[in-house]
Amino acid sequence: MQEVIMKKIVAVGLLVLLAFSGCFSPWAGNGNLTITWGNSGGGRWYTDTTFSSIAYFIVTLRGPGGTIEEKFDKGSTGNSFKVIPGTWNVSVKGYSLIPVGQQSFTFGLEVMGIEQIEVKPGQGNRETIALYTAAEINEWGDINAQNYTGGAFNGFSTQIALYLINNDLEYNGSTYTTSSDCIFVTEKDVTIRRGSAGQSGSFFNVDTTVTLGLKGMSGTLTLDGKTNSPLWGNVIVSIGNGPTLKMYDGVIIKNSKNGTNCTGVSLGQGAKFYMYGGTITGNDIGVAENSSFGTFIKYGGTVSGNTSGNYKNGTYIMPR
């Protein structure tokens, strides 16, 4: 009799354990994610004919289940994935033949899109990834659209919209002044730093709309303004009169110092700086107006640890 009672207790205990684990298991329900890409979205800089010239696509998903990467042939415009529910950073890269020299070609990055997707269990999650004309950056001199005019064959725009930075860059004293809207992203941890001569110029002069990072970017992009002389610090990102800068998580702007008024981000008259994430720290001043008042709209991120002040002049707005 005692043996029968013990068996019943064990059986009930197992049922309770299974019910409890079912309620709290992170595997409760599958995440069904369908991703589409192609000639859609506000980032399009190309024609239908051009899109058909892409030789293949690489789709990468990074999330709670690790990393998923798949290759898709020419003409593909989407695919479905089984993933663990949660937050996934997704990138889509399209490659086609681009010229190398006068008579040879190689496969190079032509379009790319990045998005962060919240996958819910047991639902048909769908997302469209907007693609931009793109170029891979391996050294500071590559950040110039004129270096990529060869990528314009088959109808692509000559202007690069998205720069994928592959490794650390050394600023060589030649400030990049934007001539059209562009985005800077990375898929690993990289740093742009001043060269050995300690050049004092700004890394970027923003004359259009420039975006540092994107929601869903994997990796960290650090703009390090440190020099080998305290006399040669300067503004790291300078926004002209009227343009717009946007900044997201994964971007760090730091170390612009000469002991007085070196600045992480400087705004000109009518300029706007939308900060959605990231960090500005270790500068003399974090964010400041340049010659006249600009507007700093801070939705997220951190501006702290700047020795002469985190904000100076201009209009500061922190939306609720």
Secondary structure, DSSP 8 states (H G I E B T S, - for coil): -HHHHHHHHHHHHHHHHHHHHHHH-TTSS-EEEEEEEES-STT--S-HHHHTT--EEEEEEEETTEEEEEEEETT--EEEEEE-SEEEEEEEEEEEEEEETTTEEEEEEEEEEEEEEEE-TTSEEEEEEE-EEEEEESSGGG--GGGGGGGGGGG--SS--EEEE-S-EEE-S--EE-SS-EEEEESS-EEEEE-TT---S-SEEESSEEEES-TT--S-EEEE---SSTT----SEEE-SS-EEEE-TTEEEE---SSS--EEEEE-TT-EEEE-S-EEESSSEEEEESSS--EEEESSSEE---TT-SEESSEEE---
